[in-house]
Amino acid sequence: MSAPVVQISHLHFGPASKPVLDNINLELEAGHFLGIVGPNGAGKSTLLNILAGLTQPSGGHIDLFGKCLTRFSRHALLKQIGFLNQLHDHEPRLPMRVRDVVAMGLSNYTMPWQFGDHDGALMSALQLVDMQNLAEADFRMLSGGQRQRTRLARALVRQPRLLLLDEPSAALDSVRQEKLFQLLRRLCDETGMSVIMVEHDIAAISSHVDSVACLNGQIHHHAMKGEDIPEDIWRAMYGDHIHIMAHDAGCIGCGPSDVHKPHDHGHVS
Amino acid sequence: MIDLLTQFWVSAVMREALIPALLIALVTASMSVMVMAHRLSFLTVGVSHASLAGLGFAVTLALPLLPTATIFAVLIALLLALMPKKKGISEDAGTGMLFAGSMALGIVLISNAASSEVDLFGLLFGNILTISSAELNWLYLLSALILLALFLAARAWWSIAFDAVTADASGLPVSSLKLLLYGMVGLTVILCVKLAGIVLTAGLMILPAACAWIWGRSLFSLWLLSVIFSLAGTLLGLIWSYAYEWPSGATVVLTLCLFFMISWCSNWLKCKLV
């Protein structure tokens, strides 16, 4: 049996008196699609940054592909990992084509003596996100959603074994969101790539992921496919002043206490 | 016109100045797009003015002018690269302080220097026509270093300019590459001093890319247009300076300013009409 793609044991980050992440334990097999939900400031992005090797944990142990994370060189780690960080501004004045932006994800992009033909990898990545017709387009002229899909293609262009996504559906409309989650599900099933995705909308991801980890400093609950997330978990994460919503399938979700709009939340179907 | 060009070409002084001037134009234009992409225009102003202190030390201690100024400019640029992170001072404030302090130090040192041979006007406003063979060798060395750095790091610098956070996540050593960029800006500033002087160097470092930015539609076209504007501006500027006996550095910068105004107005008209 092959080693887990990710094995996190007793991970700790931040000062002992007020840890950002405390005693995190997770295990991910090849092809597993994990969603992480939690309130703002819960440590979700920090966890992804630690896995991407951008932030050093204060304690604990992480194995990636059966090898301790600290034993990976930066270059070796990046060959295996694709990372899409939270949406942020890029330099808006640079006349970059879509293909230039995607090419930045290639490990040999920065080496001038390795100007080899990247077209195959670039076009495959763009095709995955349905952007192949916009390869020559000016990135500055794209909509927010098209830019986000381009950034996703950049994360996918190296065909990573582990994909880390921090709110990838930000700026996408609901149809594109659904297409994105379907694509990630397909990549997990067909290529064995594992995905860890931070998202806020559990209703949107619940039918695609294999499991959902509820994170707020600690992992309060790790719900496997078909499992409900108990009401007390939502309260532990978001506080008591929330409106808990149940729907006909017996699932539980939450929203602000002054909003009574029913949602299909909380069930990993 | 033909007579003027013939006279320009047969003039030994002009012919000797032409190759180094065009080399400076080529290297500066290539770095100019990086300066614009990384929003380092004020840094070039600061480093060029701060290099007066380096020249002051050279004059006071009877050291070679350009090498001493080069070391000083690179140190100032690296200090500015490190300062914001270490001291919590914003980059523009740090640049402003070093700019004023170093320039004041340079003025005091030069005014106290016993030597009356210092060509202060040449230092401040440049004079490519008086370039010596030692200075020429120094320019060749600096040009080779800057072009090599551009060849090796240009793509990485573009990536960082576009999205530093993702560049970091993609494994680029962003801090080291930024230090290298700042160091190369320091070298380029010194390269320009002989042509445009301390006061006008920023014009050579900013204007070619500013013109290119109006027309460029890809990274390659930005670089190419910047080089074309810079070479054309330098050549035309030298010809005009010869024809009207104007200072060469100032005429080159004025020509580049003219290119920018024509580009900007043409683009404005194009936007209005289309």
Interface residues (C-beta under 8 A of the other chain):
Chain A: A52 L54 R74 H75 L77 L78 F83 N85 H88 H90 E91 R93 L94 P95 M96 R97 D100 V101 M104 G105 S107 Y109 T110 M111 P112 D138 R151 R154
Chain B: A37 F151 L152 A153 A154 R155 A156 W158 S159 A161 F162 D163 V165 T166 A167 D168 A169 S170 G171 L172 W213 G216 R217 S218 L219 S221 L222
